[in-house]
Amino acid sequence: MMLAQDVDQFSYAPMVTDDIDAVFALETAVYPHPWTRGNFVDSLASGYSGWVLRAPDGALAGYFLLMKVVDEGHLLNVAVAADYQRQGVGHYLLDKVSECARGFALDSILLEVRPSNLRALKVYARYGYQEIGRRKAYYPAHNGQREDAIVMRLPL
């Protein structure tokens, strides 16, 4: 994996308002039904833990947002730029999500993922997340349809 050997050259930092344009651009590039720019603004304003990972040239390689809910973390959003996919960046970010959650003394992390997002499902399962349920018609889908969400949990 490319990142494993070059991770020291990447910068990992808290997400700030100045990052939102780049985060939103990455979001719209990788997701067919992206969050709005306002979702990111609201998440930071609400005090959620947002982090960005930048390549040595300053390009945004990925990000995540984690919300604390009592003793659990809710991974609200995570994305890896297309140029950095399949290079260990997703795994690195999941490591950082877990590290962040442990820093908050959380017991577990929950996330939702589309059943159609086979790549993400595989990454989460390989990382140790397990399916614990489904949310019916949770996500917007094509042609005004809705798609379920698979709820996954990682105990810490």
FIRO-60844 format. One record per residue: chain; x, y, z of N, C-alpha, C, O in turn. Coordinates in steps of 0.001 Angstrom, whole numbers, plus 500000, padded with zeros to 6 digits. Example, Ala and Ser with C-alpha at 12.3 -4.5 7.8 and 13.67 -1.06 7.14 Angstrom:
// FIRO-60844
NODE:A:513190:494310:507800:512300:495500:507800:513200:496700:507800:514236:496681:508465
NODE:A:512850:497750:507080:513670:498940:507140:512900:500030:507870:513409:501138:508039
***
This chain:
// FIRO-60844
NODE:A:500834:498815:500000:500000:500000:500000:500874:501241:500000:501814:501346:500788
NODE:A:500573:502154:499141:501369:503368:499015:501395:504157:500313:502463:504606:500730
NODE:A:500269:504337:500956:500207:505211:502117:501068:504703:503265:501702:505499:503957
NODE:A:501099:503414:503475:501845:502864:504606:503296:503349:504624:503848:503616:505691
NODE:A:503905:503461:503463:505300:503893:503436:505442:505420:503396:506496:505948:503751
NODE:A:504404:506125:502973:504498:507573:502811:503675:508367:503822:503591:509590:503714
NODE:A:503071:507703:504796:502153:508375:505703:502813:509528:506451:502145:510512:506768
NODE:A:504083:509432:506732:504763:510515:507440:504799:511802:506627:504978:512886:507182
NODE:A:504631:511687:505330:504662:512868:504466:503281:513497:504300:503163:514600:503765
NODE:A:502232:512801:504756:500876:513332:504693:500614:514159:505938:501234:513927:506975
NODE:A:499713:515113:505853:499343:515881:507038:497920:515511:507445:497011:515441:506618
NODE:A:497763:515281:508726:496482:514911:509323:496157:515994:510333:496925:516231:511265
NODE:A:495009:516659:510149:494698:517811:510991:493195:517945:511189:492408:517437:510390
NODE:A:492801:518630:512256:491371:518878:512450:490794:519652:511261:491441:520539:510704
NODE:A:489576:519298:510891:488885:520007:509818:488459:521380:510341:487899:521503:511430
NODE:A:488736:522395:509546:488337:523763:509891:487506:524331:508746:487426:523745:507666
NODE:A:486899:525462:508998:486019:526084:508004:486713:526263:506660:486084:526090:505617
NODE:A:487993:526604:506666:488723:526794:505409:488861:525505:504595:489172:525563:503405
NODE:A:488637:524352:505215:488707:523068:504508:487410:522716:503784:487405:521841:502919
NODE:A:486327:523378:504122:485009:522935:503654:484890:522917:502136:484294:521990:501588
NODE:A:485430:523897:501447:485312:523891:499981:485975:522650:499380:485405:522013:498495
NODE:A:487162:522307:499851:487863:521128:499333:487141:519842:499746:487041:518905:498954
NODE:A:486647:519796:500968:485912:518627:501449:484646:518441:500618:484335:517329:500193
NODE:A:483923:519525:500391:482698:519449:499601:482993:519024:498164:482235:518248:497581
NODE:A:484076:519521:497593:484458:519127:496231:484775:517634:496174:484366:516951:495234
NODE:A:485497:517123:497166:485796:515688:497204:484499:514903:497360:484292:513907:496668
NODE:A:483638:515336:498251:482351:514668:498494:481545:514537:497195:481031:513465:496875
NODE:A:481445:515640:496462:480640:515606:495225:481318:514779:494133:480651:514278:493228
NODE:A:482633:514637:494216:483353:513847:493214:483203:512344:493435:483252:511575:492474
NODE:A:483020:511914:494681:483023:510472:494951:481659:509883:495284:481502:508662:495245
NODE:A:480677:510700:495609:479365:510169:495989:478288:510598:495006:478232:511768:494627
NODE:A:477426:509666:494585:476339:510036:493677:475264:510885:494360:474553:511636:493692
NODE:A:475141:510772:495685:474181:511570:496452:474938:512236:497600:474822:511816:498752
NODE:A:475713:513276:497283:476603:513878:498283:475871:514713:499325:474744:515163:499123
NODE:A:476555:514899:500441:476112:515878:501421:476147:517251:500766:476836:517456:499767
NODE:A:475403:518181:501332:475477:519572:500883:476637:520260:501597:477139:519773:502610
NODE:A:477046:521383:501058:478081:522168:501730:477613:522542:503132:478394:522551:504084
NODE:A:476322:522851:503237:475729:523216:504523:475813:522109:505560:475946:522386:506753
NODE:A:475735:520848:505117:475884:519729:506055:477247:519769:506737:477363:519497:507932
NODE:A:478276:520110:505966:479620:520184:506545:479750:521390:507470:480336:521286:508547
NODE:A:479212:522523:507058:479239:523724:507895:478535:523447:509219:479052:523765:510290
NODE:A:477340:522845:509130:476562:522547:510335:477280:521548:511239:477241:521682:512463
NODE:A:477932:520554:510649:478643:519549:511446:479772:520178:512251:479950:519876:513431
NODE:A:480531:521054:511604:481613:521729:512335:481049:522669:513392:481574:522744:514503
NODE:A:479979:523387:513050:479354:524313:514003:478784:523567:515206:478710:524120:516303
NODE:A:478381:522316:515001:477830:521498:516087:478912:520866:516952:478613:520219:517956
NODE:A:480162:521052:516564:481265:520538:517368:481644:519101:517080:482368:518482:517860
NODE:A:481161:518557:515958:481540:517192:515599:483035:517160:515281:483620:518160:514863
NODE:A:483627:516006:515485:485057:515851:515262:485309:515568:513776:485035:514474:513284
NODE:A:485824:516555:513090:486143:516418:511673:487645:516481:511478:488332:517283:512112
NODE:A:488155:515621:510588:489592:515558:510333:489840:515441:508845:489053:514834:508119
NODE:A:490937:516023:508394:491327:515945:506984:492725:515341:506878:493569:515497:507761
NODE:A:492930:514649:505767:494232:514069:505442:494666:514648:504113:493977:514505:503103
NODE:A:495820:515307:504122:496322:515945:502910:497638:515321:502467:498496:514985:503283
NODE:A:497772:515175:501161:499003:514663:500559:500094:515713:500696:499807:516869:501008
NODE:A:501338:515323:500467:502440:516285:500575:502262:517531:499705:502750:518605:500057
NODE:A:501569:517396:498572:501349:518556:497709:500160:519404:498149:499825:520385:497487
NODE:A:499518:519036:499262:498389:519787:499790:497030:519294:499313:495998:519752:499805
NODE:A:497017:518371:498368:495756:517842:497864:495034:517075:498971:495657:516352:499748
NODE:A:493723:517244:499030:492928:516538:500016:492800:515071:499618:492227:514752:498576
NODE:A:493335:514186:500447:493282:512751:500168:492049:512106:500791:491546:511108:500276
NODE:A:491560:512668:501894:490380:512115:502545:490002:512913:503771:490703:513838:504183
NODE:A:488875:512532:504342:488371:513201:505542:487366:512293:506241:486898:511306:505675
NODE:A:487046:512648:507480:485938:512003:508172:485329:512957:509181:485960:513922:509614
NODE:A:484079:512664:509547:483363:513381:510595:482786:512359:511561:482113:511413:511154
NODE:A:483059:512561:512844:482602:511660:513889:481794:512458:514905:482229:513509:515377
NODE:A:480609:511942:515235:479739:512581:516222:479716:511719:517480:479537:510503:517400
NODE:A:479895:512344:518632:479793:511635:519913:478328:511607:520331:477653:512637:520332
NODE:A:477842:510418:520686:476486:510264:521205:476590:509402:522454:476675:508178:522366
NODE:A:476583:510037:523600:476747:509395:524896:478048:508580:524882:479132:509160:524943
NODE:A:477957:507247:524803:479162:506419:524859:479505:505789:523507:480348:504895:523436
NODE:A:478854:506253:522436:479127:505738:521101:479545:506867:520173:479180:508027:520363
NODE:A:480311:506495:519178:480619:507425:518103:479770:507069:516901:479491:505896:516654
NODE:A:479365:508068:516163:478627:507838:514923:479480:508414:513801:479655:509628:513695
NODE:A:480005:507527:512968:480799:507967:511823:479821:508504:510784:479176:507744:510061
NODE:A:479727:509818:510726:478748:510470:509860:479150:510445:508395:478310:510277:507512
NODE:A:480438:510612:508148:480883:510731:506769:482375:510429:506716:483145:510864:507573
NODE:A:482761:509686:505709:484167:509421:505450:484313:509277:503947:483470:508667:503289
NODE:A:485372:509833:503409:485590:509731:501964:487073:509780:501654:487867:510387:502374
NODE:A:487420:509118:500555:488786:509105:500046:488738:509574:498600:487926:509090:497811
NODE:A:489601:510509:498258:489672:511021:496887:490024:509880:495933:490777:508971:496284
NODE:A:489476:509942:494741:489672:508872:493752:491149:508552:493533:491511:507382:493409
NODE:A:491996:509557:493485:493430:509343:493240:494122:508574:494362:495231:508074:494175
NODE:A:493479:508476:495524:494094:507828:496680:493371:506551:497094:493740:505928:498090
NODE:A:492355:506159:496351:491637:504931:496683:492504:503718:496366:493358:503753:495480
NODE:A:492262:502650:497111:492988:501379:496956:494481:501512:497258:495309:500782:496714
NODE:A:494804:502464:498142:496205:502678:498519:496392:502714:500032:497457:503098:500515
NODE:A:495372:502319:500776:495477:502295:502224:494961:503534:502929:494975:503588:504158
NODE:A:494507:504528:502186:494033:505767:502805:492764:505507:503614:492621:506025:504722
NODE:A:491846:504715:503074:490615:504407:503801:490902:503702:505113:490326:504046:506145
NODE:A:491782:502723:505078:492161:502000:506295:492821:502958:507298:492531:502912:508494
NODE:A:493696:503811:506804:494352:504796:507664:493311:505699:508329:493391:505967:509528
NODE:A:492333:506166:507546:491299:507029:508122:490456:506273:509144:490085:506842:510171
NODE:A:490146:505005:508887:489398:504225:509872:490215:504033:511150:489656:504028:512246
NODE:A:491522:503875:511016:492385:503841:512207:492247:505139:512996:492153:505120:514223
NODE:A:492236:506247:512296:492135:507551:512953:490757:507754:513573:490643:508368:514634
NODE:A:489701:507242:512918:488358:507296:513498:488360:506547:514837:487869:507056:515843
NODE:A:488919:505335:514834:488976:504541:516061:489806:505239:517142:489430:505252:518314
NODE:A:490925:505811:516739:491780:506539:517682:491030:507722:518287:491104:507968:519491
NODE:A:490311:508448:517440:489526:509598:517891:488451:509147:518884:488278:509757:519939
NODE:A:487733:508074:518539:486666:507564:519408:487229:507094:520752:486637:507350:521800
NODE:A:488354:506417:520716:488984:505970:521972:489406:507171:522814:489328:507133:524042
NODE:A:489852:508235:522150:490226:509450:522864:489057:510086:523597:489239:510772:524603
NODE:A:487852:509852:523084:486627:510333:523735:486076:509294:524720:485009:509499:525298
NODE:A:486792:508184:524915:486377:507086:525795:485043:506479:525354:484207:506127:526186
NODE:A:484858:506362:524051:483631:505772:523512:483766:504250:523474:484871:503720:523359
NODE:A:482641:503559:523572:482632:502096:523607:482565:501462:522222:483000:500326:522035
NODE:A:482022:502195:521252:481851:501630:519914:481640:502752:518907:481445:503916:519260
NODE:A:481687:502354:517637:481429:503282:516529:480329:502672:515668:480379:501493:515320
NODE:A:479347:503481:515334:478276:503081:514422:478441:503838:513115:478972:504947:513082
NODE:A:477976:503219:512045:477922:503902:510753:476781:503317:509945:476303:502219:510232
NODE:A:476346:504053:508933:475391:503550:507957:476069:503554:506599:476867:504439:506290
NODE:A:475741:502552:505790:476310:502454:504448:475243:501889:503518:474427:501059:503919
NODE:A:475262:502342:502294:474306:501847:501293:474638:500393:500934:475813:500050:500807
NODE:A:473632:499543:500770:473889:498183:500294:474556:498167:498917:475268:497221:498581
NODE:A:474325:499210:498124:474928:499284:496786:476397:499696:496824:477083:499596:495807
NODE:A:476895:500155:497967:478288:500589:498087:479139:499385:498490:479622:499291:499619
NODE:A:479307:498476:497543:479983:497208:497822:481430:497398:498272:481911:496670:499140
NODE:A:482115:498360:497692:483510:498603:498076:483604:499009:499542:484433:498483:500285
NODE:A:482754:499945:499957:482771:500389:501353:482386:499249:502293:483001:499083:503347
NODE:A:481381:498467:501925:480972:497333:502759:482136:496380:502985:482342:495887:504094
NODE:A:482883:496128:501939:484035:495222:502038:485114:495805:502953:485685:495095:503781
NODE:A:485388:497100:502798:486395:497766:503635:485969:497727:505102:486771:497383:505970
NODE:A:484713:498079:505381:484239:498095:506767:484282:496701:507388:484726:496536:508524
NODE:A:483822:495701:506640:483823:494333:507162:485246:493856:507436:485510:493232:508463
NODE:A:486157:494152:506515:487552:493758:506698:488148:494446:507930:489009:493884:508607
NODE:A:487689:495651:508210:488200:496402:509348:487644:495871:510674:488240:496087:511730
NODE:A:486499:495176:510617:485919:494624:511840:484518:495103:512165:483926:494664:513151
NODE:A:483979:495999:511347:482597:496432:511549:481673:495266:511212:481922:494507:510275
NODE:A:480596:495138:511999:479623:494073:511765:478239:494666:511576:477867:495631:512244
NODE:A:477478:494078:510657:476109:494531:510422:475265:494230:511650:475266:493109:512160
NODE:A:474537:495254:512124:473657:495058:513280:472210:495394:512961:471333:495185:513799
NODE:A:471943:495906:511774:470564:496233:511431:470471:496963:510115:471459:497153:509406
NODE:A:469239:497371:509805:468969:498124:508575:468008:499252:508874:467126:499140:509725
NODE:A:468199:500331:508159:467259:501449:508202:466574:501467:506840:467215:501723:505821
NODE:A:465291:501199:506827:464548:501113:505569:464413:502491:504923:464110:503482:505586
NODE:A:464646:502522:503616:464459:503733:502794:465175:504948:503393:464627:506050:503405
NODE:A:466366:504749:503874:467133:505779:504581:467749:506810:503638:467721:508009:503916
NODE:A:468299:506343:502536:469038:507216:501620:468205:507570:500390:467402:506760:499927
NODE:A:468397:508781:499860:467815:509066:498547:468551:508255:497483:469758:508034:497578
NODE:A:467817:507825:496488:468412:507057:495399:467946:507668:494069:467287:508708:494052
NODE:A:468289:507027:492986:467951:507540:491660:466442:507528:491415:465714:506712:491979
NODE:A:465995:508433:490576:464597:508497:490123:463613:508623:491276:462529:508042:491230
NODE:A:463975:509370:492304:463069:509599:493424:462877:508401:494334:462037:508440:495233
NODE:A:463628:507353:494121:463533:506150:494949:464339:506344:496235:465029:507351:496393
NODE:A:464251:505384:497145:464996:505394:498395:465769:504084:498507:465361:503062:497955
NODE:A:466888:504124:499225:467712:502942:499428:467895:502723:500925:468066:503676:501685
NODE:A:467859:501469:501340:468088:501143:502743:469506:501528:503155:470371:501783:502317
NODE:A:469714:501563:504449:471060:501726:505010:471372:500487:505832:470543:500029:506618
NODE:A:472554:499955:505651:473042:498894:506516:473744:499577:507683:474653:500384:507487
NODE:A:473316:499250:508894:473923:499813:510095:475002:498836:510552:474759:497640:510711
NODE:A:476198:499378:510759:477335:498551:511174:477918:499137:512462:477827:500336:512726
NODE:A:478512:498255:513241:479078:498658:514535:480461:498032:514714:480706:496885:514344
NODE:A:481347:498832:515295:482678:498361:515664:482844:498569:517165:482893:499708:517629
NODE:A:482931:497475:517931:483221:497652:519355:484662:498088:519540:485546:497664:518795
NODE:A:484896:498923:520519:486262:499407:520788:486817:498778:522045:487951:499063:522429
***
